[in-house]
Amino acid sequence: MPLVQVSLLKGRTAQQKRNLLKAITDAVVEAVNAKPASVRVIINEIDSEHWSVAGVPFSERDV
């Protein structure tokens, strides 16, 4: 039973997350010949103040 965990900043739409879940499942099925029903995908959504690059939280970055 393959398990894939993905961490994303909060803010994606439900449809974007559905698209991601489907694409990841399809990739795992193709790559390791798994049955779709055996593939598990977990999306961990992270608040932008809890994710940083070079010590600067995304909530404080100039975009």
C-alpha positions in Angstrom: 0.0 0.0 0.0 1.9 3.1 -1.2 1.5 6.2 0.9 2.5 9.6 -0.4 2.5 12.7 1.8 2.5 16.2 0.3 3.0 19.4 2.3 1.5 22.6 0.7 0.9 26.1 1.9 -2.8 26.7 2.6 -4.7 28.5 -0.1 -5.3 25.9 -2.9 -8.9 25.4 -4.0 -10.7 22.1 -3.4 -10.5 21.4 -7.2 -6.7 22.0 -7.3 -6.3 19.5 -4.4 -8.5 17.0 -6.2 -6.4 17.4 -9.3 -3.3 16.8 -7.3 -4.6 13.7 -5.6 -5.6 12.2 -8.9 -2.3 13.0 -10.6 -0.3 11.6 -7.7 -2.4 8.5 -7.6 -2.1 8.0 -11.4 1.7 8.5 -11.2 2.1 5.9 -8.4 -0.1 3.4 -10.3 2.1 3.8 -13.4 5.4 3.9 -11.6 5.0 0.8 -9.3 2.1 -1.0 -10.9 -0.1 -0.5 -7.8 -3.8 -0.8 -7.8 -5.5 2.6 -7.5 -7.5 1.4 -4.5 -4.3 0.7 -2.7 -2.7 4.2 -3.1 -3.0 6.6 -0.2 -2.3 10.3 -0.5 -2.2 12.8 2.4 -2.1 16.5 1.9 -0.8 18.5 4.9 -1.7 22.1 4.6 0.6 24.5 6.4 -0.1 28.1 7.5 2.2 30.5 5.7 3.6 31.7 9.1 4.7 28.1 9.8 6.7 27.6 6.6 10.0 29.5 6.0 12.8 29.8 3.5 16.1 31.0 4.7 14.6 31.7 8.1 11.9 34.0 6.7 8.3 32.9 7.1 6.3 32.9 3.8 3.8 35.3 5.5 6.6 37.9 5.7 8.2 37.4 2.3 8.0 40.0 -0.5 6.1 38.3 -3.3 
